[in-house]
Amino acid sequence: MSRDKTDEVVEHLRRNGGRAKLWFGEFRDPKPLDASALSSLTLPDGRPLPPSLSTWLAYDATWFGLLPGSPPRLAAKPLRDILMDWAIASARAMPEGYEDPYPMTNEQVVESWIELLPDPAMADALAIELPGGDQDHILLFHRAHRDGEYPILGCHKRFEFWFKYESFGDFLAHYFGLTDPA
């Protein structure tokens, strides 16, 4: 089994004193999740965390907002709910007085996005929205592959969806500048 990219990212950050320049600022002062909390943490449906996510949370549990609340719980919700949040935000961002020549309800917008997914059944999978620049990134707990890892969906301008990274570790390696974009 090859080493996970998460291990490489953590080693890189440790060599640099826990600091790194990122897409959106500077990462610093990692705060690991308590070992007992980490050992009991699962996906909301009881499935185990992917190894790359467990490794990352053992190093830092604060940067990506993955664990809101106390006690910590994974910030996963159905992808359909994330898409609805996007639709609501888009509707709110419309300038006052704008009249859409092709008006759609938020539900219709979400259904149109679901049709763009690589597999429409993904809409009901648990997911976590991750940071991105001009692209959105979604850790999708749909079907595990390669050693219990889950893929990251990419979405460009909320129009096109594709599998961008094979794992959370691959996303981290790109995010922290250790690999080229996918």
Secondary structure as GFF3:
##gff-version 3
##sequence-region A 1 182
A	DSSP	alpha_helix	5	15	.	.	.	ID=ss1
A	DSSP	beta_strand	20	22	.	.	.	ID=ss2
A	DSSP	beta_strand	25	27	.	.	.	ID=ss3
A	DSSP	alpha_helix	35	40	.	.	.	ID=ss4
A	DSSP	alpha_helix	51	59	.	.	.	ID=ss5
A	DSSP	beta_strand	77	78	.	.	.	ID=ss6
A	DSSP	alpha_helix	79	92	.	.	.	ID=ss7
A	DSSP	alpha_helix	106	116	.	.	.	ID=ss8
A	DSSP	three_ten_helix	120	124	.	.	.	ID=ss9
A	DSSP	beta_strand	126	130	.	.	.	ID=ss10
A	DSSP	beta_strand	135	141	.	.	.	ID=ss11
A	DSSP	three_ten_helix	146	148	.	.	.	ID=ss12
A	DSSP	beta_strand	152	156	.	.	.	ID=ss13
A	DSSP	beta_strand	160	165	.	.	.	ID=ss14
A	DSSP	alpha_helix	168	175	.	.	.	ID=ss15
###
